[in-house]
Amino acid sequence: MIKYEINGGKRLQGTVSISGAKNAAVAILPAALLVSGSCRIENVPDISDVRLLLQILADMGVSIRRKSRHTLELDCTRVRNIVAPIDLVRRIRASYYLIGAELGRFGQAKVAMPGGCNFGVRPIDQHIKGFEALGACVDQLDGYVCADAPDGGLTGGHVYLDMVSVGATMNIMIAAVLAKGTTIIENCAKEPHIVDLANFLNAMGAKVSGAGTDVIKIRGVDQLKGGTYCIIPDQIEAGTYMAAVAAVGGDVVVENIIPKHMDCITAKLREIGVQVTEYDDAIRITRQRPLRRANVKTMPYPGFPTDMQPQIAVCLSLANGTSIITEGIYDNRFRYTAELMRMGASIQVNGGVAVVDGVQTLHGCSVKACDLRAGAAMVIAGLAAEGHTTVEDIQYIERGYEDIIGKLRAIGADIRRIETYEGNGTDAAG
């Protein structure tokens, strides 16, 4: 068993550097399958989701050269269309981008239904709607999504998404890049990682316009020729460290970020009493006074992100007054509140709404990570709590946070990663 051990109550002080964006990397790496040569991708986060995707791509024949910890060179010249191992695919939600990439490159795809975090129903019907608009025939058989392009390949089409979907927007973009003619996607998601994917595709020779707006237009090209691209910093990782300072107290500079991407998070932290100072590529977070109550509603970008909802909930659990959190994206994202209540938080959940009555202190105990962002919230709670906290099921956390132990220790947190081997005692690492 691997778990985190935390001794809370240590103020955070110093500088933390943000890694490449997980949600961009897990789409850009499958999209590299469309490139008819080699491409160099920089600022790739070293997280378990990325390592799983690289293993899948290697099995497909992609030549992967690691130039440094965060720089990869991918050569897809000899890639072959195979069915990715189901045990790998079901460990990562973003494996559905393989459908769009394989459909665009080979004209057919067979990919197991993806896995990843479980916090509600996340169907891929909008993905399928987009593929079908490009002329593909799509079926779901025995746990697999099977997609086939017509003779002559995919052709441009018009897609109006019934709901704003980040995954569908990105997957349809990937599939449409090599399609004949023009594809128009309306009611698109506008997250920074969607713009990043479009910029990557364009750097490789695609013709994508409108990313970051409601309407994206893709003019099909014959091939992508390769190039070099640097992934943007991770908005949610940065927000997580900002929330940690807000909950625990301290003075931390979060560097290697794009402050504009943080506006929705920065505004809410200022509202609850945190001082935020913006620089060109960094933000300074200072919290000296008690936190104030606030209401939070998660919405598609540029609204407050659902991926920051558990982290801000920890802050509100320690704020003066009663706060209301409304989850507007996923239907089962409050599972973590049961763990937070074990630490002394006062939260009542009714459907998609949580009422949070602030308490003076949280108390350390043994908790579990329900999913990636809930796990990050448990770490923040442990840092802010009195006494000792153990966080289990940390494999969820390591899906999306690079070296979270090292980064937190560097700014004063008392946290370590423990590996317990049955019958052999305990070995602390990190």
Sequence and secondary structure as in RCSB ss.txt:
>XXXX:A:sequence
MIKYEINGGKRLQGTVSISGAKNAAVAILPAALLVSGSCRIENVPDISDVRLLLQILADMGVSIRRKSRHTLELD
CTRVRNIVAPIDLVRRIRASYYLIGAELGRFGQAKVAMPGGCNFGVRPIDQHIKGFEALGACVDQLDGYVCADAP
DGGLTGGHVYLDMVSVGATMNIMIAAVLAKGTTIIENCAKEPHIVDLANFLNAMGAKVSGAGTDVIKIRGVDQLK
GGTYCIIPDQIEAGTYMAAVAAVGGDVVVENIIPKHMDCITAKLREIGVQVTEYDDAIRITRQRPLRRANVKTMP
YPGFPTDMQPQIAVCLSLANGTSIITEGIYDNRFRYTAELMRMGASIQVNGGVAVVDGVQTLHGCSVKACDLRAG
AAMVIAGLAAEGHTTVEDIQYIERGYEDIIGKLRAIGADIRRIETYEGNGTDAAG
>XXXX:A:secstr
 EEEEEE    EEEEEE  B HHHHHHHHHHGGGBSSEEEEES    HHHHHHHHHHHHTT EEEEEETTEEEEE
 TT       HHHHTT GGGGHHHHHHHHHHSEEEEE   S  SS    HHHHHHHHHTT EEEEETTEEEEE  
TT  B  EEE SS  HHHHHHHHHHHTTSBSEEEEES    HHHHHHHHHHHHTT EEE TTSSEEEEE  S B 
 EEEE  B HHHHHHHHHHHHHH EEEEEES  GGGGHHHHHHHHHTT EEEE SSEEEEEE S  B  EEEB S
TTSB GGGHHHHHHHHHTSBSEEEEE  S SSTTTTHHHHHHTT EEEEETTEEEEE  S  B  EEE  SHHHH
HHHHHHHHHSBSEEEEE TTTGGGT TTHHHHHHHTT EEEEEEEETTTEEEE  
